[in-house]
Amino acid sequence: MRDFFRKIHDERAEISAQNLYSKKLPFHNFFHVMDTLKFANKILDTLVSEPSAINLETVYYALLFHDAGYIEDQDSLGYADKESYSAALAEEYLLGRGMPPAAISNVTLAIKATHINAICRNLEEEVVRGADISGMAAPYDDFLKMSKAIKAEQEYLIGAKIPWANWVRGSEVQLKPYLNEKISCGKLFAKSNEPSLFKQRLASNIEQLKQEIV
C-alpha cells in the first residue's frame, strides 16, 4: 500500500504533536495517531476520485493533532469539547510554524470533524473522520482490545472502576450513532452497497460485544 504522506512527513511536527499526547492513556496516545495515519492511507488508496485532488497536508496535520491534549479537562480550560481543544493546540503550533491562516483553518475544521455529531463539509474532513473511526470496524479481536483499552482509559480519567456489564451497555449506546455514519470516502465507507462495509462490521462488533455479558 502506498504511503500518501511520504513526501510531507514532518518530523518536527510529529515530535511536537507527540509531546501533547500522554503515555498514561491506554488508547488516545500517539500510537493511535500512527494508526489513524495508516487508516487514512487505506482510505486514500481506495478512493474513486484521484487522491491528488485532496489536500494531503490538511489530512496529515489534522490527524497528528486530532486528539492532542486528550488527558486534559477541556471544560475547565474553556472549551466545549475535546475536539475544540485539540484544534486550538494544533492552531497554536501551526501558527508558530508560519502556516498560512487559511491552511490552519482547514486543519482545525478537519479536527473538529471528528466530533461524534460533526457533519463533514469536504473530502479532507471525511478522510480524517473516516481514519479516526475505522477501528470501530476492525476484526472483532482488535475491536475488543480497543474497547478494553478505552475502558481502562476512562477508569483512569474518572478515577473509578467501571463494571464490565455497564461498560458494554454504555458502549452500545455510544457506538450506535455511528451506524448512521454519513461519510462515503473509500471502500470501507462506500455506499454503492447499503449498508456500507463500515456499518456491517460495526453492527457485527456491537452484537459480539453484547455477547460478552450473556
Phi, psi and omega in degrees: 000139182290149172261099184290345182258009185304319185278348183242009177306132186235097185298320179300314181294320181295320178294317180295318178295316181302325180293346180264003178248135182271133175289349179286341182272126182291338183239304184279062178244187185286342174295324176298320177300314179298322177296319181293327176295323176294317178298321179298320177299320179295319178297312182298328182289341183242017178288142175289317178282161181289129176303337179297342179279354183259141175280097185293331178296320177300312181297313184299307183290326177297317180291324178302321188251005194294338175237020180301138179073018186301329183289343183282157174273096186294332179300315181291342179267359176092020181248145185289331183201171184293328180296320179294322179292316178299319178298322179294320177296319178297316180299316180300315181293312185291328173298318178296334178273354178085018177292139180302143182306321180296321179291321178297319179300320178298321179293312184294324177292325177293323176296314181294339178289353177273355176297144185306325184260009184289150173246124182283140183259344183205176186291325178301314179295324178296318180295317179296312179298315180299318179296323182290327184256001182301327181299337178295337181256018179289164172308148192303320180301319178290321178298317180295319177299318178297315180299318180293324178294318179293323177299312179299323180294314179297321178297321178295317184290325181265349179070033180205154178281146177247119177304140185303316181299320178296321180297315181297314180296318178294323179297319178300316180298317183289327186272330185303324178303332181288348174290347176255020183305136187260346182290156184221027184277129174076172186300320184296325185253358183302141184253019177296329173239122179263137354283164180295163176303322179301311182294320179299313184288321178296316179300318178296317180296320178298316181295319179293322179297321179298330180290345181290345180245006179282000000 
